[in-house]
Amino acid sequence: MLLDPDMSEEHYVEDCQVCCNPIQVFFKMGENGVVHFEAVRLQ
């Protein structure tokens, strides 16, 4: 999964590359990289 380092915080849904099920993604970037990352399978 690729994250855009220009975004300080992002929340979106994308399909899994393996099983095609939707995944809710949230991440937060800090000065030194990713501070928080969360991925939850949606049903």
Helices and strands as residue ranges (DSSP letters): E 9-15, E 22-30, E 33-41
